[in-house]
Amino acid sequence: MTVEGEGCDFRLTVISDQFAAMRPVQRQQMIYSRINPFITNGAIHAVSMVLLTKAERAGQLDK
């Protein structure tokens, strides 16, 4: 996982095979469930996500 950003705006890149059987919205829900306390308390205001399996990431690198 990588996290980029400053202030309250972040970009998350998570590579995990746990995403293999999930639709994109399910992947986002999984991550939001873990970061929701930080959104609720204002530590995170905006977040963008790239959520891929290892195979999907490898396919991006081949291009």
C-alpha positions as CSV (number, residue, x, y, z in Angstrom):
1,M,0.0,0.0,0.0
2,T,1.2,3.5,-0.7
3,V,-0.4,6.7,0.6
4,E,0.3,10.0,-1.0
5,G,-1.1,13.4,0.0
6,E,-0.9,16.3,2.3
7,G,-3.3,18.1,4.6
8,C,-6.6,16.2,4.4
9,D,-6.4,15.0,0.7
10,F,-4.9,11.6,0.0
11,R,-4.4,9.0,-2.7
12,L,-4.3,5.4,-1.7
13,T,-2.8,2.7,-3.9
14,V,-3.5,-0.8,-2.5
15,I,-2.4,-4.0,-4.2
16,S,-4.0,-7.1,-2.7
17,D,-5.2,-10.5,-3.9
18,Q,-8.1,-10.1,-1.4
19,F,-9.7,-7.9,-4.2
20,A,-9.8,-10.9,-6.6
21,A,-13.5,-11.8,-6.3
22,M,-14.7,-8.2,-5.6
23,R,-16.3,-5.7,-7.9
24,P,-14.8,-2.2,-7.8
25,V,-17.4,-0.8,-5.4
26,Q,-16.9,-3.7,-3.0
27,R,-13.1,-2.9,-3.0
28,Q,-13.9,0.7,-2.2
29,Q,-16.3,-0.3,0.6
30,M,-13.6,-2.5,2.1
31,I,-11.1,0.3,2.3
32,Y,-13.7,2.9,3.4
33,S,-14.7,0.7,6.3
34,R,-11.1,0.9,7.6
35,I,-10.5,4.6,7.0
36,N,-14.0,5.9,8.0
37,P,-12.9,6.9,11.6
38,F,-10.4,9.3,10.0
39,I,-13.0,10.7,7.6
40,T,-15.4,11.1,10.5
41,N,-13.0,13.0,12.6
42,G,-11.8,15.2,9.8
43,A,-8.3,13.9,9.4
44,I,-9.1,12.8,5.9
45,H,-11.3,15.1,3.8
46,A,-10.8,13.7,0.3
47,V,-9.4,10.4,-0.9
48,S,-8.8,8.8,-4.3
49,M,-8.1,5.1,-4.6
50,V,-6.4,2.7,-6.9
51,L,-7.3,-0.8,-5.8
52,L,-5.8,-3.7,-7.7
53,T,-5.0,-7.4,-7.5
54,K,-1.3,-8.3,-8.0
55,A,-2.2,-9.7,-11.5
56,E,-4.0,-6.4,-12.4
57,R,-1.0,-4.4,-11.3
58,A,1.4,-6.7,-13.2
59,G,-0.7,-6.1,-16.4
60,Q,-0.4,-2.3,-15.9
61,L,3.4,-2.6,-15.7
62,D,3.5,-4.7,-18.9
63,K,2.0,-1.8,-20.9
